[in-house]
Every structure is written in structure tokens, then in C-alpha cells.
Amino acid sequence: MYETLDLARARAETPGVNHVVHLNNAGAGLVPLPVLDVMTSYLRLESRVGPYEAAERSEGAVGNAHTALASLLNCSRQEVAILDSATRAWGMAMSSVPLQAGDRVIISAVEYGSNYLSLLHLTERLGVSLEVAPVDGNGLVDVAGLEAMLDERVRLIAMVHVPMHDALVNPVADIGRVSRRHGIPYLVDACQSVGQMPVDVAEIGCDLLVGTGRKFLRGPRGTGFLYVRQELAHKLVPAIVGLDGVEWLSGSYRLAPGARRFETWETNTAARIGLGVAVDYALGWGIERTYARMRRLAAGLRKDLFGMPGVVLHDRGREQCGTIALSFEGRGTFEVRNALKDAGVNTWVCLENAACVDMQQRGLSTLLRVSPHYYNSEQELERFCSVLEDILTGTRRERVLA
């Protein structure tokens, strides 16, 4: 159904493919020409007329980012705040939830390292109890086990949709039904899922969700966003407010309605415009269509890697997404990554501190992350396999295309 994707067009609109085999989209995707063009055009305008003046002239393009993200997430634009990173968005969301000593926060074992460290910091400052939900045999959050943990002291459930280091896809919608049933606020980290697969906040049933522009959405770095369910927004008090987050009342102030209360006035205008164009570009291709291709590419690559001498696959889950996690027998992960890079193939090394709980539990110190996107070709994956096998064994082989 989704095999009609125009790969030639996708690659023609991605100039980076002429220079590198980019399999690090879980880190940051290659920006497409429409994003590159709109951002460079805007920066030229700034240089000619002045940054404030350029922003005034481009008000519609700046505001489009909220509209595009609302369409992507299936919410209203008043429920979207745009910040300079997903880390900032997650921290703003977490710090606005009223917590006190003795409260319990339930997280997943695959919590992103930066978030986990912030949560540990929270336990030290406030005396909050941080607890990890159980997992099933596939590594997924055990929804029934999580529900059995709940009581009146649980004040927040914080879950990762897709971890940064392997292919697992957590059952976030099932968890959402549990959170609603018990009336507990629910925060979802969707940094690795937004742009890769359909993400519908109404279907998930979350109160808060964070994402980033730079990964599978193929937008600029320095862009993050926060969804805040309208009915909850008025109960959340940001730790820091700015001119755009409040309404000035002649000597006093009132927090802005909806998610806007989390925004500040200063922004990278070129990046915000680029984010809006990137989201529109992704929607134009169709997330279901691009995800179908991404999963097919990843599944074929796993098949080719399985049994390759020296390769160990670490992917888990029932629905495996486009990220592939590898380690190597007799070879260091950094050694392999650097050799691939020297051959013009981009991958990434995930360190233990990037997924503290999960990687420690599994006895993993590093993983090589390989993350194709829809614009990658089968020939590029063939080259990756050939180069990797040469690195590991000193021989090359012909890859049989699926």
C-alpha cells in the first residue's frame, strides 16, 4: 500500500545523500531542501533588514510552526509550546508538576539519561520517590504490572515511547488508559517516535508530550516542543516565565492560557520557521507511508546482519521500529563506528549514561545505533553491510536485496 513513495524525489530533495550514507537519523536527520532553502532565505533577510524587522515581516511563517505541530500531533495550536530543545521542554514540563516529599513518580526502564538524571536530582531536592515500572519478556512496559503499582501517592507517570538506543516501541496508549482511569498526570517522551511513526496525543491519552525537530522530522537543531492538554494547562506553573508566557496586568501578571505559558520571547526565528516547514514536509509525504518504508528497510537490514560474523543484535519489542542496536565480538563499538565514518557511513554510539537503567540492567556499556530513514536507498544499506563486514572480517560479500 505504501510502496508508491517516490524515492528518487526524496533523494533529489536531500542533498546530503550525495556526500554520505546517513544512518544516524535517530540522532539528527538530513534536512530536506525546503527546510534548507527557507532558513537560508530568512537569514539573508535578517542580514538585509535586521533580525527584529525580519521577524515582523515573517510573522505568518513563524506562527506556522504551531499550526503544523498541532496537525502532526492531532491537537489544537494552543496546546503546543515551542522551545529550544526537547530537554528544555521535558524539564519545563516536569518542573511544573506539583510534587512534594513522599510523592511517587513512575518511569520506564528506558528513560533517556538526561531525563533520568533530572529525576534523580528531583528526588534529592524534594524527597520524591522514583520507581521503575516492570517490563515483560519483550522489554516493553508491563501495563498490568504498572497499574498494580499505583496508589494515591503516585503523582506522575513518565514514559518513553521509543528509546534512543534500540527498536522497542512501548504501549503508550495502553498506559494512557491506565493513567486516565486513575486520574494521574501522564508525560510521554516522544523524541524518537515523532516523525518516525504516527503520534496522536488523543489516541495516546497523555497530558504532556515532548518532541524534537532535529531527528526523524528532519528539522533544524535547537528546536523542541511541548504538548500540554488544555484541561491540565491551568494547573501547571512553569518554574521560569518569560514575556510570551504571561499577560502583563499593570504591576502584576497572569500566566498565559494553554501551553503558551511555557514559552519565552526570545527564539531562533530561522530555526522555528524551519521547524514548521519540516513538519509540513513530513506531513506531505505521509507519516504512515514513510514509517512503512522505514520499518521495511530496518527489517531487511536486521535480516542481513543476523548471522554476520561478529555482530550481535540487541533489538527487542513486538513492534520494532527503524532503529537497530548492535555490538560486536572482538571489536570495540567506537572502533567500528569510526571505521564506518571513515568510509562515509554515519552511525552513532550510545553510551551507558544515555539509557542508564536499561543498559545497566542488561550489562551493556555501549551500543552502535543504526537508524535509516525513508530517503535511504537499498543500495546504501548494501554498502553499510559490505563496509561493516570488511571491518569485522576483512572480506566483502554481496548483499542479496529483499
C-alpha positions as CSV (number, residue, x, y, z in Angstrom):
1,M,0.0,0.0,0.0
2,Y,2.8,2.4,0.9
3,E,5.4,1.3,-1.7
4,T,4.5,4.1,-4.0
5,L,6.8,6.5,-2.2
6,D,8.9,8.4,-4.8
7,L,12.4,7.6,-3.6
8,A,14.1,9.5,-6.5
9,R,12.3,12.7,-5.4
10,A,13.1,12.1,-1.7
11,R,16.8,11.8,-2.5
12,A,16.8,14.7,-5.0
13,E,15.4,16.8,-2.2
14,T,18.0,15.6,0.3
15,P,21.4,17.0,-0.9
16,G,23.3,15.2,1.9
17,V,22.8,11.8,0.3
18,N,25.3,12.9,-2.4
19,H,28.0,13.1,0.2
20,V,27.4,10.5,2.9
21,V,25.4,7.3,3.8
22,H,23.5,8.8,6.7
23,L,22.2,6.1,9.1
24,N,22.1,8.4,12.2
25,N,18.6,9.8,11.8
26,A,17.8,8.9,15.5
27,G,20.5,11.5,16.3
28,A,19.6,14.1,13.6
29,G,18.2,13.6,10.2
30,L,19.5,15.2,7.0
31,V,17.4,18.3,6.3
32,P,15.5,18.4,3.0
33,L,15.9,21.3,0.5
34,P,12.6,23.1,1.5
35,V,13.9,23.5,5.1
36,L,17.4,24.4,4.0
37,D,16.0,27.0,1.5
38,V,13.6,28.7,3.9
39,M,16.2,29.0,6.6
40,T,18.9,30.4,4.4
41,S,16.5,32.8,2.8
42,Y,15.3,34.0,6.2
43,L,18.9,34.5,7.4
44,R,19.7,36.6,4.3
45,L,16.6,38.7,5.1
46,E,17.8,39.2,8.6
47,S,21.2,40.4,7.3
48,R,19.5,42.9,5.0
49,V,16.7,44.4,7.1
50,G,17.6,43.5,10.7
51,P,16.6,40.5,12.9
52,Y,13.5,42.1,14.6
53,E,12.3,43.6,11.4
54,A,12.7,40.2,9.5
55,A,10.7,38.5,12.2
56,E,7.9,41.1,11.8
57,R,7.8,40.5,8.0
58,S,7.7,36.8,8.5
59,E,5.0,36.6,11.2
60,G,3.0,34.1,9.3
61,A,5.9,31.7,8.7
62,V,6.9,31.9,12.3
63,G,3.4,31.1,13.5
64,N,3.1,28.2,11.1
65,A,5.3,26.0,13.4
66,H,2.5,25.9,16.0
67,T,-0.1,25.1,13.4
68,A,2.0,22.4,11.7
69,L,2.8,20.7,15.0
70,A,-0.9,20.8,16.1
71,S,-1.8,19.0,12.8
72,L,1.0,16.4,13.3
73,L,0.0,15.6,16.9
74,N,-3.8,16.0,16.5
75,C,-4.3,18.8,19.0
76,S,-5.0,22.5,19.0
77,R,-2.3,25.0,18.4
78,Q,-3.0,26.5,21.8
79,E,-1.8,23.1,23.3
80,V,1.7,23.5,21.7
81,A,4.7,25.3,23.1
82,I,7.9,25.6,21.1
83,L,11.3,25.7,22.9
84,D,14.9,25.4,22.1
85,S,15.2,21.7,22.8
86,A,13.3,18.6,23.9
87,T,15.4,18.6,27.0
88,R,14.2,22.1,27.8
89,A,10.6,21.1,27.0
90,W,10.8,18.0,29.2
91,G,12.4,19.9,32.1
92,M,9.8,22.7,31.9
93,A,7.0,20.1,31.9
94,M,8.4,18.1,34.8
95,S,9.2,21.1,36.9
96,S,5.6,22.4,36.5
97,V,4.0,19.3,38.0
98,P,3.3,20.0,41.7
99,L,5.4,17.4,43.6
100,Q,6.4,17.2,47.3
101,A,8.1,14.8,49.7
102,G,6.6,11.4,49.7
103,D,5.1,11.6,46.2
104,R,5.9,8.8,43.8
105,V,6.9,9.1,40.2
106,I,6.7,6.0,37.9
107,I,9.1,5.9,34.9
108,S,10.1,3.3,32.3
109,A,13.4,1.4,32.4
110,V,14.3,3.0,29.0
111,E,14.1,6.6,30.3
112,Y,16.5,8.9,28.5
113,G,19.7,9.5,30.5
114,S,19.3,13.3,30.7
115,N,15.7,13.0,31.9
116,Y,16.7,10.3,34.4
117,L,19.4,12.4,35.9
118,S,17.0,15.3,36.3
119,L,14.6,13.0,38.1
120,L,17.4,11.8,40.4
121,H,18.1,15.5,41.1
122,L,14.4,15.9,41.9
123,T,14.4,13.1,44.4
124,E,17.3,14.7,46.2
125,R,15.8,18.2,46.3
126,L,12.2,17.2,47.1
127,G,12.3,13.8,48.6
128,V,10.2,12.3,45.8
129,S,10.3,8.5,45.3
130,L,11.4,7.5,41.8
131,E,10.3,4.0,40.8
132,V,10.7,2.0,37.6
133,A,7.8,0.1,36.0
134,P,8.2,-3.6,35.4
135,V,8.8,-4.9,31.9
136,D,7.6,-8.0,30.1
137,G,9.6,-10.7,28.2
138,N,9.8,-8.4,25.2
139,G,11.3,-5.5,27.2
140,L,8.0,-3.5,27.0
141,V,6.4,-1.8,30.0
142,D,4.2,-4.3,31.7
143,V,1.0,-2.3,31.8
144,A,-0.8,-4.6,34.3
145,G,2.3,-4.5,36.5
146,L,2.5,-0.7,36.3
147,E,-1.2,-0.4,37.3
148,A,-0.6,-2.7,40.3
149,M,2.0,-0.1,41.5
150,L,-0.5,2.8,41.6
151,D,-1.9,4.3,44.7
152,E,-2.8,7.8,46.0
153,R,0.8,8.8,46.3
154,V,1.6,8.4,42.6
155,R,1.6,11.9,41.2
156,L,3.1,11.4,37.8
157,I,3.7,8.6,35.2
158,A,6.5,9.5,32.8
159,M,7.1,7.1,29.9
160,V,9.4,6.9,26.8
161,H,7.6,6.0,23.6
162,V,10.7,4.8,21.7
163,P,14.1,4.6,23.5
164,M,17.1,6.2,22.0
165,H,19.1,3.0,21.8
166,D,17.0,0.2,20.3
167,A,13.9,-0.7,18.3
168,L,11.4,-1.1,21.1
169,V,8.0,0.7,20.9
170,N,6.3,1.0,24.3
171,P,2.5,0.6,24.6
172,V,2.0,4.3,25.4
173,A,-1.8,4.3,24.5
174,D,-2.4,1.3,26.9
175,I,-0.6,3.2,29.6
176,G,-2.6,6.3,28.8
177,R,-5.8,4.4,29.5
178,V,-4.4,3.4,32.9
179,S,-3.4,7.0,33.8
180,R,-6.9,8.3,32.8
181,R,-8.6,5.6,34.8
182,H,-6.6,6.6,37.9
183,G,-6.5,10.3,37.3
184,I,-2.7,10.5,37.3
185,P,-0.9,13.1,35.0
186,Y,0.9,11.3,32.2
187,L,4.1,12.6,30.4
188,V,5.4,11.0,27.3
189,D,8.9,11.4,25.8
190,A,8.3,11.1,22.0
191,C,11.6,12.4,20.8
192,Q,12.4,9.2,18.8
193,S,8.9,8.5,17.7
194,V,7.6,11.9,16.4
195,G,8.4,12.0,12.7
196,Q,9.2,8.3,12.5
197,M,5.7,6.9,13.2
198,P,2.2,8.4,13.7
199,V,1.9,10.1,17.1
200,D,-1.6,11.1,18.1
201,V,-1.9,12.7,21.6
202,A,-5.6,12.0,21.7
203,E,-5.0,8.3,20.9
204,I,-2.2,8.1,23.4
205,G,-4.2,9.8,26.1
206,C,-1.3,11.8,27.5
207,D,-1.4,15.1,29.4
208,L,2.1,16.2,28.3
209,L,4.3,15.1,25.5
210,V,7.7,16.3,24.3
211,G,9.5,16.0,21.0
212,T,12.3,17.4,19.0
213,G,12.7,18.8,15.4
214,R,16.1,17.5,14.6
215,K,15.6,13.7,14.4
216,F,13.1,12.0,12.2
217,L,11.2,15.2,11.5
218,R,14.4,16.3,9.7
219,G,14.1,19.8,11.1
220,P,16.9,22.1,12.5
221,R,18.8,21.5,15.7
222,G,17.8,23.7,18.6
223,T,14.1,23.1,18.2
224,G,11.9,21.2,20.7
225,F,8.2,21.3,21.5
226,L,5.8,20.5,24.3
227,Y,2.2,19.4,24.1
228,V,0.1,20.3,27.1
229,R,-3.5,19.1,27.3
230,Q,-5.7,22.2,27.6
231,E,-7.7,20.9,30.6
232,L,-4.5,20.5,32.6
233,A,-2.6,23.6,31.5
234,H,-4.1,25.9,34.0
235,K,-2.9,23.7,36.9
236,L,0.7,23.8,35.8
237,V,3.1,26.6,36.9
238,P,6.3,26.9,35.0
239,A,9.5,27.3,37.1
240,I,10.5,30.2,34.8
241,V,8.3,32.5,32.8
242,G,9.1,35.0,30.0
243,L,7.3,37.8,28.2
244,D,5.4,35.4,25.9
245,G,4.4,33.2,28.8
246,V,2.5,35.8,30.8
247,E,-0.1,38.6,30.4
248,W,1.1,41.8,32.0
249,L,-1.5,43.5,34.2
250,S,0.0,46.8,35.2
251,G,2.1,45.8,38.2
252,S,1.0,42.2,38.2
253,Y,0.8,39.3,35.7
254,R,-1.3,36.3,34.8
255,L,0.1,33.1,33.2
256,A,-0.8,32.8,29.6
257,P,-3.5,30.3,28.8
258,G,-2.7,26.9,27.4
259,A,0.9,25.8,26.5
260,R,1.9,29.3,25.7
261,R,2.8,29.8,29.4
262,F,5.9,27.7,28.8
263,E,7.3,29.9,26.0
264,T,9.7,32.8,26.3
265,W,10.0,35.7,24.0
266,E,13.5,35.2,22.5
267,T,13.8,32.5,19.9
268,N,15.9,31.3,17.0
269,T,13.4,32.6,14.4
270,A,15.1,30.9,11.4
271,A,15.0,27.6,13.3
272,R,11.3,28.0,14.2
273,I,10.4,28.7,10.6
274,G,12.5,25.7,9.5
275,L,10.7,23.5,12.1
276,G,7.3,24.5,10.6
277,V,8.4,23.7,7.1
278,A,10.0,20.4,8.2
279,V,6.7,19.3,9.8
280,D,4.7,20.3,6.8
281,Y,7.2,18.4,4.6
282,A,6.8,15.3,6.7
283,L,3.1,15.5,6.6
284,G,3.2,15.9,2.8
285,W,4.9,12.6,2.5
286,G,2.5,10.9,4.9
287,I,3.9,9.6,8.2
288,E,2.2,6.2,7.7
289,R,3.9,5.8,4.3
290,T,7.4,6.8,5.4
291,Y,7.2,4.7,8.5
292,A,6.2,1.7,6.5
293,R,9.3,2.1,4.3
294,M,11.5,2.8,7.3
295,R,10.4,-0.4,9.0
296,R,10.9,-2.4,5.8
297,L,14.4,-1.1,5.4
298,A,15.2,-1.8,9.1
299,A,13.7,-5.3,8.9
300,G,15.7,-6.2,5.8
301,L,18.9,-4.8,7.4
302,R,18.3,-6.9,10.6
303,K,17.9,-10.0,8.4
304,D,21.2,-9.2,6.7
305,L,23.0,-8.5,9.9
306,F,21.7,-11.7,11.6
307,G,24.4,-14.3,11.3
308,M,27.1,-11.8,10.1
309,P,30.3,-12.9,11.9
310,G,31.0,-10.8,15.0
311,V,27.6,-9.0,15.0
312,V,25.3,-9.1,18.0
313,L,21.7,-7.7,17.6
314,H,20.1,-6.2,20.7
315,D,16.7,-5.1,19.4
316,R,13.6,-6.0,21.4
317,G,9.8,-5.5,21.3
318,R,6.8,-6.8,19.4
319,E,6.6,-3.9,17.0
320,Q,10.2,-3.0,16.1
321,C,10.8,0.5,14.6
322,G,13.5,1.8,12.4
323,T,16.4,1.9,15.0
324,I,18.8,-1.0,15.1
325,A,21.1,-1.7,18.1
326,L,24.4,-3.6,17.6
327,S,27.5,-4.7,19.5
328,F,30.5,-6.7,18.2
329,E,32.5,-9.6,19.3
330,G,36.2,-8.8,19.5
331,R,35.7,-5.2,18.3
332,G,35.1,-2.0,20.2
333,T,31.9,-0.1,19.3
334,F,33.8,3.2,18.8
335,E,36.4,1.4,16.7
336,V,33.6,0.2,14.4
337,R,31.8,3.5,14.3
338,N,35.0,5.4,13.4
339,A,35.9,3.0,10.7
340,L,32.4,3.3,9.2
341,K,32.6,7.1,9.4
342,D,36.0,7.0,7.6
343,A,34.2,5.0,4.8
344,G,31.5,7.7,4.5
345,V,28.8,5.9,6.6
346,N,27.2,7.7,9.6
347,T,26.1,5.8,12.6
348,W,26.3,6.6,16.4
349,V,27.5,5.1,19.6
350,C,25.0,5.1,22.5
351,L,26.7,5.2,25.9
352,E,25.5,3.7,29.1
353,N,24.6,7.0,30.6
354,A,22.1,7.7,27.7
355,A,19.8,5.0,29.0
356,C,21.1,4.5,32.5
357,V,18.6,2.0,33.9
358,D,18.1,-0.3,30.9
359,M,21.7,-0.6,29.8
360,Q,22.9,-1.2,33.3
361,Q,20.2,-3.9,33.8
362,R,21.3,-5.5,30.5
363,G,25.0,-5.3,31.2
364,L,25.6,-3.0,28.2
365,S,28.2,-0.2,28.2
366,T,27.9,0.8,24.6
367,L,25.8,0.1,21.5
368,L,26.2,1.0,17.9
369,R,22.9,2.7,16.7
370,V,22.0,2.4,13.1
371,S,18.9,4.4,12.1
372,P,17.8,4.6,8.5
373,H,15.1,7.0,7.2
374,Y,12.8,6.7,4.2
375,Y,15.2,8.6,1.9
376,N,17.9,5.9,2.4
377,S,18.2,3.6,-0.5
378,E,18.6,-0.2,-0.5
379,Q,22.0,0.3,-2.2
380,E,23.1,2.5,0.8
381,L,22.2,-0.3,3.2
382,E,24.1,-2.8,1.0
383,R,27.1,-0.5,1.2
384,F,26.8,-0.4,5.0
385,C,26.7,-4.2,5.3
386,S,29.6,-4.6,2.9
387,V,31.8,-2.0,4.8
388,L,30.8,-3.4,8.2
389,E,31.7,-7.0,7.2
390,D,35.0,-5.8,5.8
391,I,35.7,-4.0,9.1
392,L,34.9,-7.1,11.1
393,T,36.4,-9.9,8.9
394,G,38.5,-8.2,6.2
395,T,36.3,-9.7,3.5
396,R,33.4,-8.3,1.4
397,R,30.2,-10.1,0.3
398,E,27.3,-9.4,-2.0
399,R,24.1,-8.5,-0.2
400,V,21.0,-10.2,-1.5
401,L,18.4,-7.5,-1.8
402,A,15.0,-8.4,-0.4
